[in-house]
Amino acid sequence: MPRRYGPGLSLAEWLVLCLVSEEPTHCFALATLLAPHGSVGMAWHVRKAVVYRAAQRLEQLGLIVAADWEVTSIGPPRVQLSATPEGHRAAQGWLRQPVAHPRDVRSELLLKLALLSRLGADPGELLQAQRRQLIPVADGLARQLLTATGFDQQLMRWRHDSVCATVRFIDALLLTASAPSAESRPGSRPVLAQP
């Protein structure tokens, strides 16, 4: 059974691993992608120092290796990083796993969608799994909202409405995906009933 890295890797480490899994690259290129105006950094910015630390930790874990040196005319030689077979498996598994907690959807789900888009991969399976995971949460929050009072009611309303908004977002994306299944089709099950 492959070793599980889920709770042990930070979001920045998952990003670095997934980007290195796409193709061999170096930390400077990764930092450019993850900068505020980089193609991935627009969704989630990671500082250059954090990128280098993430790469170092991933190498210690055996998920990436320093493969070669790249000589450039604009600075010192750069170490080319490549994902190990175990690193590739871990990255692919993480990309297809729904986000565990609704509070992490804004960061983690959007990043997974961005990375899947870079790969040209269909996000439908991930979106359907994420939707299935959020439906019971929305239902549970709706039930709690019925009996909550004071600030608890405001908090439950916020959480419920946030989860429902995420489900609507997922439903809209699934409409654009190729041939969504009946289970994932909006309207197949009422989700957004207000208490």
C-alpha positions in Angstrom: 0.0 0.0 0.0 1.5 3.4 -0.9 2.4 5.8 1.8 -0.2 8.5 2.5 1.0 12.1 2.6 -2.4 13.9 2.8 -2.3 15.6 6.2 1.5 15.8 6.2 1.8 18.2 3.2 0.9 21.8 3.2 -1.0 23.4 0.3 2.2 25.0 -0.9 3.9 21.6 -0.9 1.0 20.0 -2.8 1.2 22.8 -5.4 5.0 22.4 -5.9 4.6 18.6 -6.2 1.8 18.9 -8.7 3.7 21.4 -10.8 6.9 19.4 -10.7 4.8 16.3 -11.7 3.7 18.1 -14.9 7.3 18.3 -16.1 10.8 18.7 -14.7 11.4 22.3 -13.7 13.3 24.4 -11.2 12.3 26.5 -8.2 12.7 29.8 -9.9 10.1 28.8 -12.6 7.8 27.5 -9.9 8.1 30.7 -7.9 7.2 32.6 -11.1 4.1 30.5 -11.6 3.1 30.9 -8.0 3.8 34.7 -7.8 0.7 37.0 -7.4 0.5 37.5 -11.2 1.6 34.0 -12.2 -0.9 31.6 -13.8 -1.4 29.6 -10.6 -0.5 32.4 -8.2 -3.6 34.3 -9.3 -5.6 31.7 -7.5 -3.2 31.1 -4.6 0.1 33.1 -4.1 3.1 31.3 -2.6 6.2 33.3 -1.7 9.5 32.4 -3.3 11.1 31.3 0.0 8.1 29.0 0.7 8.5 27.4 -2.8 12.2 26.6 -2.1 11.3 25.2 1.4 8.5 23.1 -0.1 10.8 21.7 -2.8 13.4 20.8 -0.1 10.8 19.0 2.0 9.4 17.1 -0.9 12.9 16.0 -1.8 13.4 14.8 1.8 10.2 12.8 1.5 11.3 11.2 -1.7 8.5 12.7 -3.8 10.8 14.8 -6.0 14.5 14.5 -6.9 17.1 16.9 -8.1 17.6 15.6 -11.6 20.0 17.9 -13.4 21.5 21.4 -13.4 20.4 24.0 -15.9 22.9 26.7 -16.8 21.4 30.1 -17.6 22.8 33.4 -18.7 20.8 35.4 -16.2 21.9 33.8 -12.9 23.5 30.9 -11.2 22.8 27.3 -12.4 19.4 26.0 -11.4 18.6 22.6 -10.1 16.1 20.7 -12.3 13.5 18.9 -10.2 11.6 15.9 -11.3 8.8 14.0 -9.5 9.5 10.4 -8.5 7.0 7.7 -9.4 5.6 7.9 -5.8 5.4 11.7 -6.2 3.5 11.4 -9.4 1.0 9.0 -7.8 0.6 11.2 -4.8 0.0 14.3 -6.9 -2.6 12.5 -9.2 -4.4 11.1 -6.1 -4.6 14.5 -4.4 -5.8 16.2 -7.6 -8.8 13.9 -7.7 -9.7 13.9 -4.0 -12.5 16.3 -2.9 -11.7 18.9 -0.4 -12.4 17.6 3.1 -13.7 20.7 4.7 -15.9 23.5 3.2 -13.7 26.2 4.6 -10.9 24.9 2.3 -12.9 25.0 -0.9 -11.9 28.6 -1.7 -8.2 27.7 -1.8 -7.8 24.0 -2.3 -10.7 23.2 -4.8 -9.9 26.2 -6.9 -6.2 25.2 -7.1 -7.1 21.6 -8.0 -9.3 23.0 -10.8 -6.5 25.3 -12.0 -4.0 22.4 -12.0 -6.4 20.0 -13.8 -7.0 22.7 -16.4 -3.2 23.1 -16.9 -3.1 19.3 -17.6 -6.1 19.5 -19.9 -7.9 17.0 -17.6 -11.7 16.8 -17.2 -12.6 18.0 -13.6 -16.0 16.4 -13.8 -15.2 13.5 -11.5 -13.6 15.8 -8.8 -16.6 18.2 -9.1 -19.1 15.3 -8.7 -17.2 13.9 -5.7 -17.0 17.4 -4.1 -20.7 18.0 -4.6 -21.6 14.6 -3.0 -19.5 15.6 0.0 -21.1 19.0 0.4 -24.7 18.0 0.1 -24.9 16.4 3.6 -23.1 19.4 5.0 -25.6 21.8 3.5 -28.5 19.6 4.8 -27.0 19.4 8.3 -26.4 23.1 8.5 -30.0 23.7 7.3 -31.2 21.5 10.2 -29.0 23.3 12.7 -30.2 26.7 11.5 -33.8 25.8 12.4 -33.0 25.7 16.1 -30.1 28.2 16.4 -30.5 31.5 18.0 -28.5 34.7 18.4 -25.0 34.7 17.0 -25.2 30.9 16.5 -28.0 31.5 14.1 -25.9 34.1 12.2 -23.0 31.7 12.1 -25.1 28.8 10.9 -26.7 31.0 8.2 -23.2 32.1 7.0 -22.0 28.5 6.8 -25.1 27.2 5.2 -25.2 30.0 2.6 -21.5 29.5 1.8 -21.8 25.8 1.3 -24.9 26.3 -0.9 -23.1 28.9 -2.9 -20.3 26.4 -3.5 -22.8 23.8 -4.6 -24.3 26.3 -7.1 -20.7 27.0 -8.3 -20.0 23.3 -8.8 -23.4 22.8 -10.5 -22.6 25.6 -13.0 -19.2 24.0 -13.8 -20.8 20.6 -14.2 -23.2 22.1 -16.7 -20.2 23.0 -18.9 -18.6 19.5 -18.4 -19.2 16.9 -21.0 -22.4 14.8 -20.3 -22.8 15.2 -16.5 -24.5 12.2 -14.9 -28.0 12.4 -13.5 -26.6 12.4 -10.0 -24.6 15.6 -10.6 -27.1 17.4 -12.7 -28.5 20.5 -11.0 -32.1 20.0 -10.0 -31.6 16.3 -9.6 -31.9 16.8 -5.8 -33.0 19.9 -4.0 -30.0 21.2 -2.2 -30.7 24.8 -1.5 -33.9 24.6 0.5 -34.1 27.4 3.0 -35.0 26.5 6.5 
